[in-house]
Amino acid sequence: MSVDTKVKDILLEILDIKEEDIVPTATFIDDLGATSIDLVEIFTAFENTFNVRIDSQAGGKVKTVQDAIDLVQAALTQKGAAS
């Protein structure tokens, strides 16, 4: 399963949204209606699902679905480089 698909699955599980709402340019707060608590839950789910550590500063810069996918992919790349 791809990173994109897993990220979308996490968003569907945590947020009360439809799959068609999850587009790369959708913003978490304005478009998907995420709260700050939802965001914490989403990033915790990313860390647990992908077994990576997400830096809180980098996480704070994430605004869109594509930003989140890119962040997870970067964390996976960094994890691979550290192995």
Secondary structure in CASP SS format (residue, H / E / C, confidence):
PFRMAT SS
TARGET T0000
AUTHOR 0000-0000-0000
METHOD secondary structure of the structure
MODEL  1
M C 1.00
S C 1.00
V H 1.00
D H 1.00
T H 1.00
K H 1.00
V H 1.00
K H 1.00
D H 1.00
I H 1.00
L H 1.00
L H 1.00
E H 1.00
I H 1.00
L C 1.00
D C 1.00
I C 1.00
K C 1.00
E H 1.00
E H 1.00
D H 1.00
I C 1.00
V C 1.00
P C 1.00
T C 1.00
A C 1.00
T E 1.00
F C 1.00
I C 1.00
D C 1.00
D C 1.00
L C 1.00
G C 1.00
A C 1.00
T C 1.00
S H 1.00
I H 1.00
D H 1.00
L H 1.00
V H 1.00
E H 1.00
I H 1.00
F H 1.00
T H 1.00
A H 1.00
F H 1.00
E H 1.00
N H 1.00
T H 1.00
F H 1.00
N C 1.00
V C 1.00
R C 1.00
I C 1.00
D C 1.00
S H 1.00
Q H 1.00
A H 1.00
G H 1.00
G H 1.00
K C 1.00
V C 1.00
K C 1.00
T E 1.00
V H 1.00
Q H 1.00
D H 1.00
A H 1.00
I H 1.00
D H 1.00
L H 1.00
V H 1.00
Q H 1.00
A H 1.00
A H 1.00
L H 1.00
T H 1.00
Q H 1.00
K H 1.00
G H 1.00
A H 1.00
A H 1.00
S C 1.00
END
